[in-house]
Amino acid sequence: MAGLDETKPRAWKRASKLAASAMQKGGVWTIAMAAVTLACAVLVTLLAEEAEDRFGLHWDLTRNRVYSISEATRNVLSLLDGEIVIYTVYPTGEEDMTIGELLRRYEMASPCVTVRNIDPVRSPLFTRQFEGDGGRIENSSIIVTKAGEGNDYRVIKAQNLYEWRLDDDRLYAVGLVAEQRVTSAILSLMGGPQPRAYFVEGHGERRMSDLYYLSGLLENENYVVQSYNLIYNDVRLAENDLLFFAAPARDLNDEEVGLLEEFFKNGGRAAFYIDIFAPKMPNFERALGLFGLGLRPELMVESDAERFLNDTVILSPLAEDHPATSMLRESGLSPVMPRCRGVSITEVTGVRNSALYVTSNKSFGKTDPLSSTLEREEHDIEGPFALAAAAENLEDKSRILLFGSTDFITSFEAVRFAGNLAAFMGGVIWLSGQGMSVAIQPKSLVDPPLQLGSSSDVFSLMALVICVIPLAVLVLGYAVWRRRLSD
């Protein structure tokens, strides 16, 4: 019995030594495999970086394709016939990786594009040559230039590369608009001098600061956007300049009409947005009459349910076939124009004019805009009506747009409709004579919240998260425990 008792500890010791030896060998093997795996990962990473640099192999796996360039940008780059140099202004070590990666795609897409970073600390005087009238160039800005043409450049400020949102006194970026800005700058350089867009003031118009969303759209197209007074100003209007009259409440004076007539004789371009509640303005009518256009006094009411939104005076008019409406028609969108007046169109020798947006045959015009009812009354006028028109003088090439609505661009609620922005920008493109425009959607940098269609969807999701998934985990755990217990 004693001998048997002595053999048990010896057998136990041998088993323990064997187990320890096996664990030691297994541990060494595990460490060796981990080292090999790590080495392979490093090697693959180095090879991928080398392939990326040498062969231009890039993959953008972000949900919103933040680091990719659009087909519109590729089309613009394919038209380049000279070198474009894009300078970024970042102190060394403070580069914006998102912007840098995006600009690398420009270099990859065209041999005519070169991207260089300028460290403002090491080269403090370099940006001086690009400051001009725009003031000091700040860090994180982008300068787009034609190689060898130092006077032809576009500066994109750092704050204009992103869309921003202010929540709880905290400002953060919600969208990337750098591609729109850079591509528009390149397109602008291809087209010559940078155009200017002026929001005219002095007649009770909406201030440019109130129309920041419109000025942002124009800046995306690389316009210099400023306020302008026809009489009190230090800048002489040029042929490529655009004037915007956004909801004037007072008439022009005789001197201003003369200045406008001179502007048009030199090929000037202007857009007029005049609402139903504006008073009679004979001098505005005089300027518009040069192009055979005028304003009707009636309030437009739409009876076709497919041509209004929520209310019979919030119109969704038909877009006529015209270059100024092509952006809207190609996008399949519709404008939403609240409280419109009609536009009259008459033939004028040497002028080509036509309607842009029209009401349906079921519409009518209320001769008393302040009437207490929107029902058809005895003196109301049968439609259809033109709500906007475009006109061009065939001799001096001057152009104007006339809209019988202002709310569709001046009301923040209405301007959010994509169709309204497309109607505005489509008109601008035709007005300026641009053969090409860049319309690139901002790339969201935030994930949208989960949208649930109904309360039943909400309860289904709650049941899944609170009950079904935890119960499934418990059942699976119990099954595994039972199996191990039986083994």
Secondary structure, 3 states (H helix, E strand, C coil): CHHHHHHHHHHHHHHHHHHHHHHHHHHHHHHHHHHHHHHHHHHHHHHHHHHHHHHCCCCCCCCCCCCCCCHHHHHHHHCCCCCEEEEEECCCCCCCHHHHHHHHHHHHHCCCEEEEEECCCCCCCHHHHHCHHHCCCCCCCEEEEECCEEEEEEEECHHHHEEEEEECCEEEEEEECHHHHHHHHHHHHHHCCCCEEEEEECCCCCCHHHHHHHHHHHHHCCCEEEEEECCCCCCCCCCCCEEEEECCCCCCCHHHHHHHHHHHHCCCEEEEECCCCCCCCHHHHHHHHCCCEEEEEEEEECCCHHHECCCCCEECCEECCCHHHHHHHHHCCCCCEECCEEEEECCCCCEEEEEEEECCCCCEEECCCCCCCCCCCCCCEECCCEEEEEEEECCCCCEEEEECCCHHHHCHHHHCCHHHHHHHHHHHHHHHCCCCCCCCCCEECCCCCCCCCCHHHHHHHHHHHHHHHHHHHHHHHHHHHHHHHHC
